[in-house]
Amino acid sequence: MRPARLGPRDLVRLGGTGLRTRPLRVFLSALGVAIGVAAMIAVVGISASGQAEVDRRLDRLGTNLLRVEPAPPQGGEQRTPLPEEAVAMVRRLPPVLRAESTGLTEARVYRNQDIPVGRTGGIDVVAASPGLLPAVGASVRGGRWLDEATEGAPAVVLGAQAARRLDVAAPGTRLWLGGRWFSLIGVLDPVPLAPELDRSALVGVPAAEKVLDHDGRPTTVYIRADDRQVAGVRAVVAAAANPAKPSGVLISRPSDALAARDATESALNGLLLGLGGVALLVGGVGVGNTMVISVLERRSEIGLRRALGATRGQIRTQFVTESLLLSVLGGIAGTVLGTLITGGYAVLREWPVVVPPWASAAGTGSTLLIGALAGLYPAVRASRLAPTDALAGT
C-alpha cells in the first residue's frame, strides 16, 4: 500500500499546527530572525536613502563648480597669492559660465568692542563679490545679500556657523569688525559646496579695500563651467588664473568631497551590514535550537505518525516546512521593521525614503536559506526515529 502524498497546502497546515502549539517559543525564535533581517534592511535602506539625498543635493547644487586657490607651500617655499586679475582672466575661458571670488582680510569680527582680542571663534572676514551666491549655490536665510547699494558700506553678511558662534541672527545688529561698527544685513543658509563660507563674515570688496585695508587680491575663485567641459577647464584654469606660476594654484571640485564622504559612509555601512548578517546567523541558530527541542518533545507524535504509515521523507518534509515557516515569519516581521526604521530615520533627516527591492528580496531569501539549514538536522533526526522507540519515549 502506497503512503498518501502530502500536498503543499497539507504541509503548510501541518507545519503551522506545530508552531501554534508553542506560541511563546515561536515568537522568541522568530524575533531573533526578525532582528537580523531588520538590521540588514535598515542599514541598506538608510545607506540608499543617504545616497539618494547626496544625489539630490548634487543635482540641485551642480557638479560643475571648481574652486581655485593658492596651493599650500612646499619645501620651504612661500604660498603664491593669486594675482588681482585672476578672476578676469578665468572669465575669458569660453567654457566658464561664471567666476566669482572671495578675498581673506586681516580683520576680525566680534560681538562688541569689549571682547578680548583674539577670541574670534575661528571666524574669517572675507571680501566677497556680488555674484558669489549663485556661483556657489548659496541662499540667504534672513535679510539680504551684498549688492551695489551695500557693498561699499559698512555692511556684513554672516555664514550659518558664524552667526551661531556670534549668537546673532537679526538684520540690523551691530558687530565690531576691523575696529569699527558694521551692520548685519543678512545670514546665509549652510553652503554644502563651500563650507568655508559658513565660518566667515562677508563684506563687499569696496568696503574691504576702503575700511579694512584689503589689497584686492582674491584668495579663492569659484568657477561654474559648462557641464560637458569641466575636465577641460580644470586642466587649463591654473595657467589662466596665475600665468606666472601655474604650479602654485590648487584646483578642487567641491562635489567630489560630498561623493568621498558618501563613500566613507558606505564603507561603514558595509561593516554594519556584516553585523546584521551575524545577528541573522544567531537568529538561525535559535531556530535550529527550537526545532531540535521540538523533535525531542514530539517523539510520541512522530512515532504515531510513523506507525500510521508516514514515511521518513514525509517526517523530514514536515519539520523542514515548520522551520521554514518559523524563519519566514521572522523574515516578514524583520522586513517590515527594517522598512519602518529606514522610513523613520529618513523622514527625521528629511531624506528621500529608499528601500531597494533587492534588499527585501535578499532578506526573504536569506531567511528561507537559514530556515532550511536550521531545520535540516532536526528533520533528519526525527525521520530516523523508529516508531516503537518513539512511542515508547526512548
C-alpha positions as CSV (number, residue, x, y, z in Angstrom):
1,M,0.0,0.0,0.0
2,R,1.5,3.3,-1.1
3,P,1.5,6.1,1.6
4,A,-0.7,9.1,1.0
5,R,1.1,12.1,-0.6
6,L,1.1,15.4,1.2
7,G,0.5,18.4,-1.0
8,P,1.9,21.9,-0.3
9,R,-1.3,23.0,1.5
10,D,-1.2,19.9,3.7
11,L,2.5,20.6,4.6
12,V,1.8,24.3,5.4
13,R,-1.2,23.3,7.6
14,L,0.8,20.5,9.3
15,G,3.8,22.8,9.9
16,G,1.6,25.6,11.2
17,T,0.0,23.3,13.7
18,G,3.4,22.6,15.2
19,L,4.0,26.3,15.6
20,R,0.7,27.1,17.1
21,T,1.2,24.7,19.9
22,R,4.2,26.7,21.3
23,P,3.5,30.4,20.6
24,L,5.9,31.9,23.1
25,R,8.9,29.8,21.9
26,V,7.9,30.5,18.2
27,F,7.7,34.3,19.0
28,L,11.2,34.4,20.6
29,S,12.8,32.3,17.8
30,A,11.1,34.4,15.1
31,L,12.2,37.6,16.9
32,G,15.9,36.6,16.6
33,V,15.5,36.3,12.8
34,A,13.4,39.5,12.6
35,I,16.2,41.5,14.4
36,G,18.8,40.2,12.0
37,V,16.7,40.9,8.9
38,A,15.6,44.3,10.2
39,A,19.2,45.3,10.9
40,M,20.3,44.3,7.4
41,I,17.4,46.1,5.6
42,A,17.7,49.2,7.8
43,V,21.5,49.5,7.1
44,V,20.9,49.1,3.3
45,G,17.8,51.3,3.3
46,I,19.5,54.2,5.3
47,S,22.6,53.9,3.1
48,A,20.4,54.1,-0.1
49,S,18.4,57.0,1.3
50,G,21.6,58.8,2.2
51,Q,22.9,58.2,-1.3
52,A,19.7,59.5,-2.8
53,E,20.0,62.6,-0.7
54,V,23.6,63.2,-1.9
55,D,22.4,62.7,-5.5
56,R,19.5,65.1,-5.0
57,R,21.8,67.7,-3.4
58,L,24.3,67.4,-6.2
59,D,21.6,67.6,-8.8
60,R,20.4,70.8,-7.1
61,L,23.8,72.3,-6.5
62,G,25.6,71.1,-9.6
63,T,28.8,69.2,-10.1
64,N,30.3,71.9,-12.4
65,L,31.8,74.0,-9.6
66,L,35.6,74.4,-9.4
67,R,37.4,76.1,-6.6
68,V,40.8,77.8,-7.3
69,E,43.1,78.9,-4.5
70,P,46.8,79.2,-3.8
71,A,48.5,75.8,-3.3
72,P,50.0,75.0,0.1
73,P,53.7,75.9,0.3
74,Q,56.1,73.0,-0.2
75,G,59.8,72.7,0.6
76,G,60.1,75.9,2.5
77,E,58.6,78.0,-0.4
78,Q,56.0,80.7,0.4
79,R,52.4,80.4,-0.7
80,T,52.0,82.2,-4.1
81,P,49.0,84.5,-3.9
82,L,46.6,84.8,-6.9
83,P,47.0,88.0,-9.0
84,E,44.4,90.7,-8.8
85,E,43.5,89.9,-12.5
86,A,42.8,86.2,-11.7
87,V,39.0,86.4,-11.9
88,A,39.1,88.5,-15.1
89,M,41.5,86.1,-16.8
90,V,39.5,83.0,-15.8
91,R,36.3,84.6,-17.2
92,R,37.9,84.7,-20.6
93,L,37.9,80.9,-20.9
94,P,34.9,80.1,-23.2
95,P,33.5,77.1,-21.2
96,V,33.4,79.3,-18.0
97,L,29.9,80.3,-17.2
98,R,30.6,82.3,-14.1
99,A,33.6,83.2,-12.0
100,E,33.4,84.9,-8.6
101,S,35.9,85.4,-5.7
102,T,36.5,85.9,-2.1
103,G,39.5,87.6,-0.5
104,L,40.7,86.9,3.0
105,T,41.4,90.0,5.1
106,E,43.3,90.6,8.3
107,A,40.3,91.9,10.1
108,R,38.5,90.1,12.9
109,V,34.8,90.2,13.9
110,Y,33.5,90.5,17.5
111,R,30.1,90.7,19.1
112,N,31.1,94.0,20.5
113,Q,34.2,96.1,21.2
114,D,34.6,94.6,24.8
115,I,35.5,91.1,23.6
116,P,39.2,90.4,24.2
117,V,41.3,90.5,21.0
118,G,41.9,87.0,19.6
119,R,38.6,85.5,20.7
120,T,37.2,85.3,17.2
121,G,35.6,81.8,17.3
122,G,37.5,80.9,14.2
123,I,35.5,83.4,12.0
124,D,37.3,84.8,9.0
125,V,36.4,88.1,7.5
126,V,36.4,87.9,3.7
127,A,35.7,90.3,0.8
128,A,33.1,88.8,-1.4
129,S,32.0,89.7,-5.0
130,P,28.3,90.5,-5.5
131,G,27.7,87.4,-7.7
132,L,29.1,84.9,-5.2
133,L,25.8,83.4,-4.1
134,P,24.7,81.9,-7.4
135,A,28.2,80.8,-8.2
136,V,28.4,78.5,-5.1
137,G,24.7,77.7,-4.9
138,A,24.1,79.6,-1.7
139,S,21.0,81.3,-0.4
140,V,20.1,83.9,2.2
141,R,18.2,82.6,5.2
142,G,17.4,86.0,6.6
143,G,17.9,89.6,5.4
144,R,19.7,90.4,2.2
145,W,22.9,89.8,0.3
146,L,25.6,92.4,-0.6
147,D,24.7,94.5,-3.7
148,E,25.6,97.8,-5.3
149,A,23.9,99.7,-2.5
150,T,25.7,97.9,0.3
151,E,29.0,96.5,-0.9
152,G,30.7,99.8,-0.3
153,A,29.0,100.5,3.1
154,P,30.0,99.0,6.5
155,A,27.6,96.1,6.0
156,V,28.3,92.4,6.7
157,V,26.7,89.1,5.9
158,L,27.4,86.1,8.2
159,G,27.7,82.4,7.3
160,A,25.5,80.0,9.2
161,Q,28.2,78.8,11.7
162,A,29.5,82.3,12.1
163,A,26.0,83.6,13.1
164,R,25.6,80.8,15.5
165,R,29.0,81.4,17.2
166,L,28.3,85.1,17.5
167,D,24.8,84.4,18.6
168,V,23.3,86.9,16.2
169,A,20.7,86.5,13.5
170,A,18.5,89.6,13.3
171,P,19.4,92.0,10.5
172,G,20.4,95.4,11.9
173,T,22.5,94.0,14.7
174,R,25.8,95.9,15.1
175,L,29.1,93.9,15.0
176,W,32.6,95.2,15.9
177,L,34.7,94.5,12.8
178,G,38.1,95.8,11.9
179,G,38.0,98.4,14.6
180,R,34.6,99.9,13.7
181,W,30.9,99.1,13.7
182,F,29.4,97.1,10.8
183,S,25.7,96.5,10.4
184,L,24.5,92.9,9.9
185,I,22.3,92.8,6.8
186,G,21.9,89.1,6.3
187,V,22.6,85.5,7.3
188,L,23.3,82.7,4.9
189,D,22.0,79.1,4.8
190,P,24.6,76.4,5.1
191,V,26.6,76.1,1.8
192,P,27.4,72.4,1.2
193,L,29.8,73.1,-1.7
194,A,31.7,75.9,0.0
195,P,31.6,75.1,3.8
196,E,34.4,77.7,4.4
197,L,31.7,80.4,3.8
198,D,29.7,79.0,6.8
199,R,32.5,80.1,9.1
200,S,33.0,83.6,7.5
201,A,31.8,87.1,7.8
202,L,31.4,88.5,4.3
203,V,31.8,92.2,3.3
204,G,31.8,94.0,0.0
205,V,35.1,94.3,-1.9
206,P,34.9,98.2,-1.9
207,A,34.3,98.3,1.8
208,A,37.1,95.8,2.5
209,E,39.5,97.9,0.5
210,K,38.4,101.2,2.0
211,V,37.9,100.3,5.6
212,L,39.9,97.0,6.2
213,D,43.0,97.7,4.1
214,H,42.3,94.8,1.8
215,D,44.8,94.6,-1.1
216,G,42.1,93.4,-3.6
217,R,43.7,90.1,-4.3
218,P,41.3,87.1,-4.5
219,T,42.1,84.3,-2.1
220,T,39.6,81.8,-3.6
221,V,37.9,81.9,-7.1
222,Y,34.7,79.9,-7.6
223,I,34.1,78.8,-11.2
224,R,31.0,77.5,-12.8
225,A,31.9,75.7,-16.0
226,D,29.9,74.0,-18.8
227,D,28.9,70.6,-17.5
228,R,30.4,68.9,-20.6
229,Q,33.8,70.6,-20.3
230,V,34.5,70.6,-16.6
231,A,37.6,68.4,-17.0
232,G,38.9,70.6,-19.8
233,V,38.5,73.8,-17.7
234,R,40.2,72.1,-14.8
235,A,43.2,71.3,-17.0
236,V,43.8,74.9,-18.1
237,V,42.4,77.1,-15.3
238,A,45.7,77.1,-13.3
239,A,47.5,78.7,-16.2
240,A,44.7,81.2,-16.7
241,A,44.5,82.1,-13.0
242,N,48.2,82.5,-12.5
243,P,50.2,82.5,-15.7
244,A,53.4,83.3,-13.9
245,K,53.3,80.2,-11.7
246,P,50.5,77.7,-12.6
247,S,52.1,75.1,-10.2
248,G,51.2,77.4,-7.3
249,V,47.5,77.0,-8.0
250,L,45.4,74.4,-6.3
251,I,42.2,73.3,-8.1
252,S,39.5,71.3,-6.4
253,R,36.0,70.1,-7.2
254,P,33.8,70.5,-4.1
255,S,31.2,68.0,-5.3
256,D,34.0,65.3,-5.1
257,A,34.2,65.9,-1.4
258,L,30.5,65.1,-1.0
259,A,30.9,62.0,-3.0
260,A,34.0,61.0,-1.0
261,R,32.1,61.5,2.3
262,D,29.3,59.3,0.9
263,A,31.9,56.6,0.0
264,T,33.3,56.7,3.6
265,E,29.8,56.3,5.0
266,S,29.2,53.3,2.6
267,A,32.3,51.6,4.0
268,L,30.9,52.0,7.5
269,N,27.6,50.7,6.3
270,G,29.3,47.6,4.9
271,L,30.6,46.9,8.5
272,L,27.1,47.4,9.9
273,L,25.7,45.1,7.2
274,G,28.1,42.4,8.3
275,L,27.0,42.8,11.9
276,G,23.4,42.5,10.7
277,G,24.4,39.3,9.0
278,V,25.9,38.0,12.2
279,A,22.6,38.8,14.0
280,L,20.7,36.9,11.3
281,L,23.0,33.9,11.8
282,V,22.4,34.0,15.5
283,G,18.7,34.0,14.8
284,G,19.1,31.0,12.6
285,V,20.9,29.2,15.4
286,G,17.9,30.0,17.6
287,V,15.5,28.5,15.0
288,G,17.7,25.3,14.8
289,N,17.7,25.0,18.6
290,T,13.9,25.4,18.7
291,M,13.4,22.7,16.1
292,V,15.8,20.3,18.0
293,I,13.8,20.8,21.2
294,S,10.6,20.4,19.2
295,V,11.7,17.0,17.9
296,L,12.6,15.8,21.4
297,E,9.2,16.9,22.8
298,R,7.2,15.4,20.0
299,R,8.7,11.9,19.9
300,S,5.3,10.4,20.6
301,E,3.7,12.3,17.8
302,I,6.4,11.2,15.4
303,G,6.1,7.6,16.4
304,L,2.3,7.7,16.0
305,R,2.6,9.2,12.5
306,R,5.2,6.6,11.5
307,A,3.0,3.8,12.9
308,L,0.1,5.1,10.8
309,G,2.2,4.9,7.6
310,A,4.1,8.2,7.3
311,T,7.4,7.8,5.6
312,R,10.7,9.1,6.7
313,G,10.6,11.6,3.8
314,Q,7.3,13.0,5.0
315,I,8.6,13.4,8.5
316,R,11.6,15.2,7.2
317,T,9.5,17.5,5.0
318,Q,7.2,18.2,7.9
319,F,9.9,19.5,10.2
320,V,11.7,21.4,7.4
321,T,8.4,23.1,6.5
322,E,7.9,24.0,10.1
323,S,11.4,25.5,10.3
324,L,10.8,27.4,7.0
325,L,7.5,28.9,8.3
326,L,9.2,30.0,11.5
327,S,12.0,31.7,9.6
328,V,9.6,33.3,7.1
329,L,7.5,34.7,9.9
330,G,10.7,36.3,11.3
331,G,11.8,37.5,7.9
332,I,8.5,39.2,7.1
333,A,8.4,40.9,10.5
334,G,12.1,41.9,10.0
335,T,11.4,43.3,6.6
336,V,8.5,45.4,7.9
337,L,10.5,46.6,10.9
338,G,13.6,47.4,8.8
339,T,11.5,49.4,6.4
340,L,9.8,51.3,9.2
341,I,13.3,52.1,10.7
342,T,14.5,53.3,7.4
343,G,11.4,55.4,6.8
344,G,11.6,57.0,10.3
345,Y,15.3,57.8,10.0
346,A,14.9,59.3,6.5
347,V,11.9,61.4,7.4
348,L,13.8,62.6,10.5
349,R,16.7,63.7,8.4
350,E,14.4,65.0,5.6
351,W,15.9,62.5,3.1
352,P,14.1,60.6,0.4
353,V,12.9,57.2,1.7
354,V,14.6,54.5,-0.4
355,V,14.5,50.7,0.4
356,P,16.0,48.8,-2.6
357,P,13.7,45.9,-3.7
358,W,16.8,43.7,-3.8
359,A,17.3,44.3,0.0
360,S,13.8,43.0,0.8
361,A,14.3,40.1,-1.6
362,A,17.7,39.2,-0.1
363,G,16.2,39.4,3.4
364,T,13.4,37.0,2.5
365,G,15.8,34.7,0.6
366,S,18.3,34.6,3.4
367,T,15.5,33.6,5.9
368,L,14.4,30.8,3.6
369,L,18.0,29.5,3.4
370,I,18.5,29.8,7.1
371,G,15.2,28.1,7.8
372,A,16.1,25.2,5.5
373,L,19.5,24.7,7.0
374,A,18.3,25.2,10.6
375,G,15.5,22.6,10.2
376,L,17.5,20.0,8.2
377,Y,19.3,18.3,11.1
378,P,16.3,18.2,13.4
379,A,14.2,16.9,10.4
380,V,16.7,14.1,9.6
381,R,16.9,13.2,13.3
382,A,13.1,13.0,13.5
383,S,12.8,10.8,10.4
384,R,15.3,8.3,11.8
385,L,13.3,7.6,14.9
386,A,11.8,4.1,14.9
387,P,8.1,4.0,15.5
388,T,8.4,1.6,18.5
389,D,11.1,3.7,20.1
390,A,9.3,6.9,19.6
391,L,6.0,5.6,21.0
392,A,7.9,4.1,24.0
393,G,9.6,7.5,24.6
394,T,13.1,6.1,24.4
